[in-house]
Amino acid sequence: MSVLVTGHEGFIGGHLFNRLPDAIGMDKKSDLSTSDFNKLIEVIEKYKPSVICHLGANCSSQISLRDPHLDFIDNVVGTFNVCEAARIYGLPVIFNSTMKIYPGEDGIIVPYGLSKIIGEQYIESFHKIYGVQYIVNRPSSVYGPLQEGSEDGGWFTWFVKASVKNNTITLFGDGSQSRDVLYVDDCVDLLVDQINNFDLYKNKSYDFGGGEENVLSLTDLLNELQYNNVIFGEKLPGDVQYFCNDNIAINAVNGWCPKTNWRIGLERTSEWLKQ
């Protein structure tokens, strides 16, 4: 089975691309963005993939707040183009959405979350109207090697990176926000299982993450790192205070569950950053 991985030069996409022996990649970094429909069609025509794993996107709430137009083009236009290509060529789609589709305590959904909601709605509509088969994934905070990690996103890796390089970290809020963090290898394990067993997962949406044993707050991680080069900023619009997945629904499909405790993931991420 040949898999077209969009965003294959990115974080999760890069790990997935390296895991799949017959993967085909396209990425905005190489001037092959899914927002360019003609280029997407050229890739599909040339390589004739069996499935599209759509990971190419803006993945930052902060960037979407600063530049909602860029977020719309990357996420809404890009995902619509993937849906249209899937319709034309009869291809199934695995779509990487986000937990940011849920509003924060302030009731706000940031542009990043909105663009992913629209992407989900297009996929579901194309399934109902045209029969496009799909899987929608909404992972919690994924972290690990190859992640850029910055104030714009990837907070877990950013904190580790900052502690290694002695950069100042800005905490947006009081630092008590908590997530069930998910190590990237566990996330990719699920994607590979979905590719290999698509029919078990198809035409449903899944929330998943590290689960209760991997919940930690921003300050929990800083304390573990013993790092205090921190300043405080205002809490970001749409920020969710606490988010934890029970993983019951995803586990019931084919037994997937996260295997990597966050302290082990922290050690691996630290080792990678120190190379």
Secondary structure, DSSP 8 states (H G I E B T S, - for coil): --EEEETTTSHHHHHHHHH-TT-EEE-GGGT--TTSHHHHHHHHHHH--SEEEE--S---HHHHHH-HHHHIIIIIIHHHHHHHHHHHHT--EEEE--GGGS--TTS---HHHHHHHHHHHHHHHHHHHH---EEEEEE--EE-TT---BTTB-HHHHHHHHHHHT--EEEESSS--EEE-EEHHHHHHHHHHHHHTHHHHTTEEEEE-S-GGGEEEHHHHHHHHT---EEEE---TT--SEE----HHHHHHH-------HHHHHHHHHHHHT-
